Amino acid sequence: MWPVSAGPGVLAFPGGSGLGGSRSVHGNLDDRRSARRALGIRWVGGLQRAMRPGPSPSRIVLCRPRGRGGVASVVDQLYPSLSTRAPTTLLPVGRRGGERLGARAIVRDGLALRRALPGAAVVHLHPSLRARAIVRDAILHDLAQRAGCPTVVQLHGFDRRLVAWLGARARARAALLGSLLSADALLVLGRPFVHQLVGLGVPPERIHVVANPFDPATIPTERIGGAPLVLYLGRLVGGKGLPELIEAIGLLSVARPRLEVVIAGEGPLEPALRSLVRARGLSEQVRFVGWVQGAAKVELLARASVLALVSGGEAAPVSVIEALASGVPVVATRTGAIPELVGPAGVILDRAEPPSLAAALTEVLDDPGRGSGGPAQVADCTLDRITQRLIRLYRDLGARIEDPPGVSEAPGLPEAPRRRARVGG
């Protein structure tokens, strides 16, 4: 049976994802029982005793998934920005490289949270609504709530199969609603996810739409000319539409021999993708450059003619927001909040099929001004504005956070001038 209650508000997943697999996603049931014994009622009671009455706390505990990826990059942006407004503790959670997320990893993260909780005003978790993220974050969330600390859960991704599975199973849905989805505030990345959570039974007044941020200081201010460039930014894993993208480039290569493709990211699919590129005779056009950040990513955004992200399931990827902010048009699939983000600054496909993808890339490449409306599409996603929204939310939950000199929380406040990245031609 999946999920089963592991105590009030805590979920356990003895059968894996609950979508037909028999292998446990987060280690076997004995591991989870061991974790619960180590992080049980007596342990939480100690936390409650440690949080003595006093002035309203102001410290934020910001949980960051270990490793690289879109969620980690979002937290990496938020952490220094929030730190300028309130004391902020960054708490790495999740698996280390090559580690199985069993009892040891869960206990390690729980003990780290225990050290961070006394004096904390709010715990801000960043899971995805996917089976692999629910167990860990449900336990951490439950510990924080039992200790009397308000919780903010920001959902970065929705597994549509899991949402449908929960919708058809009242006991599983009730268990999740009593745990991770019982947070004081639930943050989603777009309006489609509000409807999904309400459909699962979450009260709409606890749901807030807060976009992923981008930092204007990391957005190129000048374009770099050259051969047309199709850019992919993201993990090299299944479900991202990467084989279809390579096949589409193969269809375009004869008519557009100067077309370049840069695949920026890391992941287990890279060897298979490289083999496909060689098999299609595209080695001169398609480059794999690994994970990029900082100046290297700014330069790629300055050179890109189009960003292609034809994933089967996304929420509101940072790569799409950064491309739009850079004036780069986007070709993407109709998933998550991507259609409302992109608007007229790109092409939205119903499915990632090579012929339709090749046609969409051709349409955008033949229209150099297509991305000009991108910055307006994401004007409310700047790091300063998202930080202000989060600070207001934390205050509503009881955090005592004072505005520093010269900073106001008034909506629509013009942002202070910031140094912006420049790249040479």
VOGU-3710 file (C-alpha; in Angstrom, 3 decimals, decimal comma):
1> mwpvsagpgv> 0,000/0,000/0,000  1,404/3,407/-0,924  1,695/5,742/0,828  1,214/4,636/4,417  1,213/6,843/7,479  4,488/6,997/9,388  2,961/8,865/12,286  0,978/12,088/12,196  1,863/14,015/9,082  4,779/11,803/7,997
11> lafpggsglg> 4,651/9,806/4,764  6,408/6,577/3,915  6,596/5,015/0,476  7,201/1,275/0,843  6,406/0,487/-2,775  8,509/3,020/-4,642  6,788/5,691/-6,667  3,358/4,092/-6,394  3,115/4,090/-10,153  3,518/0,385/-10,705
21> gsrsvhgnld> 7,134/-0,128/-9,651  8,006/-2,525/-6,857  11,437/-1,118/-6,089  11,644/1,416/-3,249  12,567/4,918/-4,358  14,086/5,998/-1,056  15,579/2,805/0,291  13,780/-0,098/1,894  11,118/0,129/4,565  13,560/-0,844/7,313
31> drrsarralg> 15,660/2,210/6,440  12,684/4,496/6,861  11,659/2,885/10,119  15,197/3,428/11,393  15,038/7,067/10,322  11,743/7,583/12,096  13,087/6,009/15,282  16,075/8,354/15,147  13,929/11,400/14,367  10,812/10,509/16,359
41> irwvgglqra> 8,520/12,121/18,900  11,086/12,280/21,707  13,573/13,973/19,390  11,039/16,594/18,324  10,006/17,152/21,930  13,578/18,205/22,639  13,271/20,757/19,873  10,096/22,154/21,358  11,814/22,605/24,713  14,727/24,341/23,004
51> mrpgpspsri> 12,463/26,962/21,420  11,728/29,013/24,503  9,337/31,992/24,396  11,005/35,269/23,516  11,067/37,985/20,871  9,705/37,055/17,451  12,503/35,229/15,609  13,917/36,578/12,368  16,188/33,810/11,028  15,270/31,974/7,836
61> vlcrprgrgg> 16,251/28,335/7,293  16,577/27,823/3,539  16,842/24,181/2,437  18,894/23,511/-0,708  19,015/20,203/-2,610  22,564/18,932/-2,892  24,153/18,798/-6,322  23,442/20,743/-9,483  20,175/21,501/-11,172  17,494/24,111/-11,628
71> vasvvdqlyp> 16,194/23,994/-8,046  19,686/24,273/-6,578  20,449/27,259/-8,819  17,253/28,994/-7,649  18,222/28,558/-3,997  21,768/29,703/-4,771  20,306/32,975/-6,051  17,864/33,414/-3,184  20,343/32,761/-0,387  22,581/35,850/-0,756
81> slstrapttl> 19,585/38,033/-1,596  17,600/36,935/1,473  20,739/37,225/3,605  20,805/40,968/2,970  17,347/41,241/4,569  17,469/38,739/7,448  19,815/36,190/9,043  19,615/33,147/6,773  20,893/29,607/7,298  21,527/27,541/4,159
91> lpvgrrgger> 20,786/23,869/4,866  21,939/21,332/2,229  19,598/18,327/2,052  19,305/15,170/-0,007  21,733/12,689/-1,417  25,431/13,203/-1,778  27,043/11,891/-4,949  26,437/8,162/-5,320  24,527/7,947/-2,042  21,206/6,160/-1,585
101> lgaraivrdg> 18,610/8,233/0,244  18,037/5,784/3,109  17,943/6,145/6,856  21,464/7,541/7,163  20,850/10,427/4,763  17,457/11,265/6,274  18,841/11,216/9,821  21,799/13,385/8,780  19,476/15,991/7,297  17,153/15,801/10,303
111> lalrralpga> 19,995/16,369/12,742  21,183/19,337/10,693  17,674/20,772/10,834  17,613/20,184/14,589  20,698/22,365/14,994  19,167/25,076/12,793  15,662/25,232/14,285  16,101/27,026/17,635  15,416/30,701/16,943  14,254/30,074/13,377
121> avvhlhpslr> 11,336/32,156/12,097  10,512/29,934/9,128  11,765/26,820/7,348  11,619/27,141/3,557  11,715/23,791/1,705  12,202/23,378/-2,056  10,884/19,956/-3,141  9,220/18,791/-6,307  5,858/17,055/-6,204  7,571/13,873/-7,311
131> araivrdail> 7,826/10,632/-5,388  11,610/10,899/-5,061  11,415/14,200/-3,182  8,353/13,652/-1,014  9,718/11,327/1,701  12,733/13,436/2,676  10,955/16,769/2,637  7,826/15,420/4,319  9,931/14,269/7,276  11,830/17,574/7,505
141> hdlaqragcp> 8,598/19,531/7,184  6,945/17,443/9,908  9,862/17,982/12,284  9,744/21,747/11,773  5,986/21,923/12,306  6,069/19,813/15,460  8,752/22,128/16,788  6,374/25,051/16,324  8,225/26,613/13,375  6,185/27,892/10,403
151> tvvqlhgfdr> 6,921/26,171/7,100  6,983/27,323/3,496  7,002/24,592/0,843  7,917/25,770/-2,646  7,006/23,114/-5,218  9,345/23,198/-8,201  7,944/20,387/-10,295  4,853/18,271/-10,745  4,892/14,646/-11,847  1,601/14,491/-13,733
161> rlvawlgara> 1,341/10,729/-13,235  1,788/11,167/-9,489  -0,829/13,935/-9,330  -3,289/11,737/-11,225  -2,439/8,780/-8,985  -3,072/10,845/-5,855  -6,321/12,176/-7,276  -7,660/8,632/-7,550  -6,612/7,465/-4,065  -8,259/9,154/-1,114
171> raraallgsl> -6,018/7,606/1,578  -2,805/8,542/-0,210  -4,121/12,050/-0,839  -5,126/12,471/2,814  -1,690/11,339/3,982  0,047/13,892/1,775  -2,393/16,647/2,767  -1,580/15,877/6,406  2,137/16,179/5,785  3,993/18,157/3,129
181> lsadallvlg> 0,877/19,860/1,752  -0,135/21,060/5,231  2,571/23,753/5,125  1,658/27,226/6,352  2,274/28,460/2,804  2,546/26,496/-0,436  4,371/28,229/-3,280  3,901/27,205/-6,905  5,562/28,515/-10,048  2,477/29,212/-12,135
191> rpfvhqlvgl> -1,304/29,284/-12,229  -1,756/25,746/-13,631  -0,330/24,326/-10,414  -2,834/26,241/-8,263  -5,657/24,303/-9,901  -3,842/21,004/-9,397  -3,301/21,612/-5,676  -6,881/22,774/-5,152  -7,968/19,601/-6,927  -6,000/17,580/-4,372
201> gvpperihvv> -7,788/19,368/-1,526  -5,372/22,170/-0,566  -7,210/25,327/0,609  -6,604/28,007/-2,039  -5,818/30,672/0,567  -2,599/28,832/1,440  -1,367/28,740/-2,173  0,813/31,521/-3,580  2,215/31,896/-7,103  5,881/32,896/-6,839
211> anpfdpatip> 8,031/32,603/-9,950  11,603/31,425/-10,111  13,908/34,457/-10,021  16,618/35,647/-12,333  19,368/38,075/-11,409  19,573/40,997/-13,878  23,299/41,192/-13,127  23,746/37,840/-14,911  21,815/38,765/-18,060  23,809/39,901/-21,124
221> teriggaplv> 23,283/43,475/-22,201  24,725/43,034/-25,693  24,187/40,394/-28,360  27,092/38,543/-29,969  26,764/38,011/-33,694  27,767/34,925/-35,630  26,270/31,720/-36,936  22,737/30,893/-35,767  22,882/28,982/-32,484  20,333/26,642/-30,898
231> lylgrlvggk> 20,960/26,367/-27,148  19,884/23,742/-24,622  20,483/24,396/-20,912  19,614/21,625/-18,482  20,271/18,116/-17,276  20,994/15,352/-19,763  18,368/12,890/-18,599  15,369/11,119/-20,066  12,167/13,020/-20,671  13,889/16,233/-21,781
241> glpelieaig> 13,281/15,711/-25,505  16,993/15,682/-26,318  16,942/12,793/-28,838  14,060/14,537/-30,621  16,037/17,792/-30,662  19,033/16,064/-32,255  16,789/14,402/-34,851  15,230/17,801/-35,625  18,684/19,314/-36,136  19,416/16,473/-38,532
251> llsvarprle> 16,373/17,511/-40,570  17,629/21,118/-40,670  21,314/20,444/-41,290  21,166/20,247/-45,101  19,296/23,537/-45,539  21,215/25,227/-42,699  24,805/23,928/-42,740  26,025/26,841/-40,586  23,549/26,106/-37,783  25,275/25,414/-34,460
261> vviagegple> 23,850/23,580/-31,470  25,230/23,801/-27,932  24,026/21,278/-25,364  25,028/22,605/-21,944  24,514/20,241/-19,040  25,496/16,962/-17,444  23,710/13,683/-16,916  23,597/9,955/-17,569  22,140/10,342/-21,068  25,249/12,071/-22,445
271> palrslvrar> 26,967/8,960/-23,921  23,801/7,924/-25,775  23,274/11,475/-27,047  26,858/11,684/-28,305  26,371/8,371/-30,123  23,192/9,688/-31,756  24,999/12,848/-32,882  27,737/10,747/-34,515  25,204/8,417/-36,123  23,399/11,377/-37,712
281> glseqvrfvg> 26,645/12,955/-38,940  26,198/16,064/-36,782  29,513/16,092/-34,911  30,563/19,341/-36,615  27,361/21,119/-35,642  26,487/19,824/-32,160  28,759/20,528/-29,187  28,496/19,222/-25,630  30,014/21,761/-23,226  29,081/20,334/-19,814
291> wvqgaakvel> 27,550/22,295/-16,963  27,904/26,054/-17,458  27,450/28,936/-15,064  28,689/32,469/-14,516  30,386/34,211/-17,435  30,251/31,094/-19,631  26,460/30,973/-19,403  26,150/34,727/-19,982  28,170/34,372/-23,186  26,024/31,489/-24,421
301> larasvlalv> 22,851/33,496/-23,799  24,386/36,441/-25,674  25,148/34,211/-28,679  21,978/32,104/-28,725  19,422/32,534/-31,495  16,877/30,305/-29,745  16,578/28,243/-26,572  15,075/24,783/-27,123  13,483/22,960/-24,181  11,019/20,304/-25,292
311> sggeaapvsv> 10,726/18,371/-22,061  7,821/16,101/-21,280  7,327/17,695/-17,872  8,591/21,014/-16,479  7,275/23,644/-14,097  8,902/27,003/-14,900  12,565/26,357/-15,719  15,169/28,950/-14,835  16,731/28,463/-18,270  13,515/29,645/-19,948
321> iealasgvpv> 13,261/32,696/-17,676  16,912/33,651/-18,244  16,575/33,217/-22,009  13,480/35,421/-22,139  15,182/38,051/-19,974  18,077/37,990/-22,468  15,781/38,532/-25,449  16,283/34,960/-26,684  13,134/33,343/-28,114  12,087/29,948/-26,764
331> vatrtgaipe> 10,819/26,805/-28,453  9,252/24,587/-25,794  6,511/22,072/-25,147  3,157/22,852/-23,570  3,912/21,883/-19,989  3,693/23,557/-16,596  3,827/27,347/-16,580  5,986/27,566/-19,708  3,215/28,738/-22,091  2,259/31,695/-19,871
341> lvgpagvild> 5,941/32,578/-19,413  6,842/32,492/-23,099  3,759/34,186/-24,548  4,548/35,718/-27,950  8,328/35,391/-27,437  8,555/31,885/-28,879  6,712/28,818/-30,106  4,884/26,280/-27,931  4,498/22,708/-29,194  2,007/20,125/-28,021
351> raeppslaaa> 4,546/17,309/-28,446  8,268/17,014/-29,098  8,279/15,384/-32,538  11,277/16,014/-34,830  9,327/17,371/-37,856  7,234/19,844/-35,831  10,267/20,801/-33,743  12,310/21,451/-36,892  9,481/23,613/-38,250  9,273/25,603/-34,998
361> ltevlddpgr> 13,032/26,191/-34,948  12,882/27,344/-38,561  10,045/29,756/-37,757  11,991/31,353/-34,911  15,340/31,423/-36,716  13,678/33,223/-39,642  12,221/35,869/-37,300  15,171/37,601/-35,556  12,865/39,885/-33,557  10,833/37,058/-32,075
371> gsggpaqvad> 12,502/37,279/-28,664  12,205/41,060/-28,273  9,154/40,710/-26,036  10,873/38,267/-23,706  12,128/40,780/-21,112  8,591/42,127/-20,613  7,292/38,578/-20,109  9,544/38,062/-17,079  9,727/41,622/-15,717  8,193/40,505/-12,403
381> ctldritqrl> 10,688/37,654/-11,978  13,727/39,718/-11,008  15,597/38,554/-7,937  14,840/41,750/-6,010  11,093/41,485/-6,578  10,920/37,793/-5,721  12,957/38,445/-2,570  10,516/41,175/-1,519  7,569/38,825/-2,048  9,190/36,152/0,102
391> irlyrdlgar> 10,021/38,626/2,865  6,387/39,770/2,971  5,277/36,158/3,166  7,702/35,372/5,992  6,410/38,404/7,888  2,840/37,215/7,458  3,945/33,976/9,134  5,383/35,854/12,120  8,993/36,536/11,169  10,415/39,753/12,610
401> iedppgvsea> 12,293/41,148/9,603  13,102/44,843/9,453  13,599/46,711/6,191  17,219/47,837/5,817  17,789/51,539/5,085  16,605/52,513/1,627  14,546/49,347/1,060  10,759/49,358/0,865  8,368/46,462/0,430  5,897/48,544/-1,578
411> pglpeaprrr> 4,733/46,636/-4,681  6,105/47,979/-7,935  9,049/49,768/-6,307  11,691/50,526/-8,953  14,752/48,409/-8,412  18,031/49,954/-7,399  20,594/50,190/-10,212  22,732/47,065/-10,392  25,936/46,196/-12,174  25,010/44,137/-15,210
421> arvgg> 27,107/41,577/-17,021  28,778/42,567/-20,259  30,289/40,231/-22,784  32,612/41,098/-25,560  32,085/40,339/-29,211
//
